[in-house]
Amino acid sequence: MVTIEFTPKSLDDIEITAIYISQTSEKYAEMFVEMIFREVNYLSKHPLIGRYVPEFEEDSTLRELIRPPYRIVYRVVNSERVDILRVLRSSQNFLTDMFQ
């Protein structure tokens, strides 16, 4: 089984989005957080389930899960570890927002 590591930036992404959603609905904010962690949990057994990130095709370790309207971007570090890098809305400018 693969270990899942969240980067500080990915945790910030989740928190900021949950806070934004909670302004209109605490229930939907909780559902968002649960959905992200449920989807990420799949990676512990199937780390290659996500597609290659189109903007970074040359990097085969960089993958993403698409759960509209969100992109969960992760790196397959090795056969034992996956790092969650970002959780972004699909509408965000990916190239400028990815590593900020």
C-alpha positions in Angstrom: 0.0 0.0 0.0 1.3 3.5 -0.9 1.7 6.2 1.7 -0.1 9.5 0.8 1.7 12.7 1.9 -0.1 16.1 1.6 2.1 19.1 1.0 1.4 22.2 3.0 0.2 24.0 -0.1 -2.3 21.2 -0.9 -3.7 21.4 2.7 -3.9 25.2 2.3 -5.9 24.7 -0.9 -8.3 22.4 0.8 -8.7 24.7 3.8 -9.2 27.9 1.7 -11.8 26.2 -0.5 -13.7 24.8 2.5 -13.8 28.2 4.2 -15.1 29.7 1.0 -17.8 27.1 0.6 -18.8 27.3 4.2 -19.7 31.0 3.7 -22.9 29.7 2.0 -23.1 26.1 3.3 -21.3 24.3 6.2 -22.7 21.1 4.9 -21.3 21.5 1.4 -17.9 22.5 2.8 -17.8 19.3 4.8 -18.9 17.3 1.8 -16.1 18.9 -0.2 -13.4 18.0 2.3 -14.8 14.4 2.6 -14.8 14.1 -1.2 -11.2 15.2 -1.5 -9.9 12.8 1.1 -12.1 9.9 -0.2 -10.7 10.4 -3.8 -7.1 10.7 -2.5 -7.6 7.5 -0.5 -7.9 5.6 -3.8 -4.3 6.5 -4.6 -3.1 4.3 -1.7 -4.1 1.2 -3.7 -4.0 2.6 -7.2 -1.4 5.4 -7.5 -1.4 5.4 -11.3 -5.2 5.9 -11.6 -4.9 9.6 -12.4 -4.1 10.9 -15.9 -0.9 12.7 -16.8 -1.2 16.4 -16.3 -1.5 17.8 -19.8 0.4 21.0 -19.1 3.4 18.9 -17.9 3.3 15.9 -20.2 7.0 15.5 -20.1 6.9 14.7 -16.4 5.5 11.2 -16.1 5.5 11.4 -12.3 3.0 14.2 -12.2 -0.6 13.1 -12.4 -4.1 14.3 -11.5 -7.5 13.1 -10.5 -10.3 15.1 -12.0 -13.4 15.5 -9.8 -15.2 18.4 -11.4 -14.8 21.2 -10.8 -11.5 20.2 -9.0 -8.1 18.9 -10.0 -6.2 16.9 -7.4 -2.6 17.1 -8.6 -0.1 14.6 -7.3 3.4 13.2 -7.8 4.2 9.6 -7.7 7.5 9.8 -5.8 8.2 6.1 -5.9 6.4 2.7 -5.5 5.7 3.5 -1.8 4.8 7.2 -1.7 2.5 9.7 -3.4 2.6 13.5 -2.7 -0.6 15.5 -3.1 0.7 18.8 -4.5 -2.4 20.9 -5.2 -6.2 20.9 -5.1 -7.3 23.5 -7.6 -10.5 24.5 -9.3 -10.4 23.7 -13.0 -11.1 27.3 -13.8 -7.8 28.5 -12.1 -4.9 29.3 -14.3 -3.1 26.1 -13.8 0.4 27.1 -15.0 0.6 30.2 -12.8 -1.1 28.7 -9.8 0.5 25.2 -9.8 3.6 25.9 -7.8 2.9 29.2 -6.0 
